[in-house]
Amino acid sequence: MPPKPPRPDLTHLSEQDKDRLIDALFARLDAVEARLGMNSQNSSKPPSSDGLAKKTRSLRGTSDKKAGAQDGHKGTTLKRVAEPTDTVRHP
């Protein structure tokens, strides 16, 4: 980043020059605030550049159905046994 130039002496400026300077500084401030307000929603930036400020949310809504199999379905699960018949070692 280049070094900042020294601040000019504003005591010798006329009222009109001061007004023009204030208008120019406000325009510059508006431009900087507009750049800071950009994210992936309102610019061509990728979502990964948004940082931690905002996370995208899913557009999928919640359902009235409960998770899992249909009612009445008898599930099958392999049960553990005390004495296994085979043992397979996977080195």
C-alpha positions as CSV (number, residue, x, y, z in Angstrom):
1,M,0.0,0.0,0.0
2,P,1.5,3.4,-1.0
3,P,2.1,5.9,1.8
4,K,-0.6,8.4,2.4
5,P,0.1,11.9,1.3
6,P,0.1,14.5,4.0
7,R,-3.1,16.2,4.8
8,P,-3.5,19.6,3.1
9,D,-3.8,22.8,5.1
10,L,-7.6,23.6,4.9
11,T,-7.3,27.0,6.6
12,H,-6.6,28.8,3.3
13,L,-9.5,27.4,1.4
14,S,-12.6,29.4,0.6
15,E,-16.0,28.4,1.7
16,Q,-16.8,27.2,-1.9
17,D,-13.7,25.1,-2.0
18,K,-14.5,23.6,1.4
19,D,-18.0,22.7,0.1
20,R,-16.6,21.1,-3.0
21,L,-14.1,19.1,-0.9
22,I,-16.9,17.9,1.4
23,D,-19.0,16.9,-1.6
24,A,-16.1,15.0,-3.1
25,L,-15.3,13.2,0.3
26,F,-19.0,12.2,0.7
27,A,-19.0,10.8,-2.9
28,R,-15.8,8.8,-2.1
29,L,-17.4,7.6,1.2
30,D,-20.5,6.4,-0.6
31,A,-18.3,4.5,-3.1
32,V,-16.4,2.8,-0.3
33,E,-19.5,1.9,1.6
34,A,-21.0,0.4,-1.6
35,R,-18.0,-1.8,-2.1
36,L,-18.1,-2.9,1.5
37,G,-21.7,-3.9,1.2
38,M,-21.2,-6.3,-1.7
39,N,-21.5,-10.0,-1.2
40,S,-22.3,-13.0,-3.4
41,Q,-26.0,-12.1,-3.5
42,N,-25.6,-8.6,-5.1
43,S,-22.4,-9.0,-7.1
44,S,-20.4,-11.5,-9.1
45,K,-18.3,-12.6,-6.1
46,P,-18.3,-16.3,-5.2
47,P,-20.0,-17.4,-2.0
48,S,-16.7,-18.5,-0.5
49,S,-15.6,-14.8,-0.4
50,D,-18.5,-13.9,1.9
51,G,-16.5,-15.0,4.9
52,L,-18.3,-15.7,8.2
53,A,-20.8,-12.8,7.8
54,K,-23.6,-14.8,6.1
55,K,-24.3,-18.4,5.4
56,T,-26.6,-19.6,2.7
57,R,-29.7,-21.3,3.9
58,S,-31.5,-24.1,2.2
59,L,-34.7,-23.2,0.3
60,R,-36.2,-26.5,1.2
61,G,-39.0,-26.3,3.7
62,T,-39.9,-28.7,6.5
63,S,-42.2,-31.6,5.8
64,D,-45.1,-33.0,7.8
65,K,-43.8,-36.5,7.4
66,K,-41.5,-38.1,10.1
67,A,-38.2,-39.6,9.1
68,G,-37.7,-43.3,8.6
69,A,-39.6,-46.2,7.1
70,Q,-43.4,-46.4,6.6
71,D,-45.6,-47.3,9.5
72,G,-46.1,-51.0,9.9
73,H,-42.8,-51.9,8.2
74,K,-40.9,-54.6,10.2
75,G,-37.2,-53.6,10.0
76,T,-34.4,-56.1,10.1
77,T,-31.2,-55.6,11.9
78,L,-28.2,-57.9,12.5
79,K,-28.1,-58.6,16.2
80,R,-24.9,-59.2,18.1
81,V,-24.5,-62.7,19.5
82,A,-22.5,-63.9,22.5
83,E,-20.8,-66.7,20.6
84,P,-20.0,-65.9,16.9
85,T,-19.7,-68.8,14.5
86,D,-17.1,-67.1,12.3
87,T,-14.5,-64.5,12.9
88,V,-13.0,-62.6,9.9
89,R,-9.9,-60.5,10.6
90,H,-9.2,-57.5,8.3
91,P,-5.6,-56.5,8.8
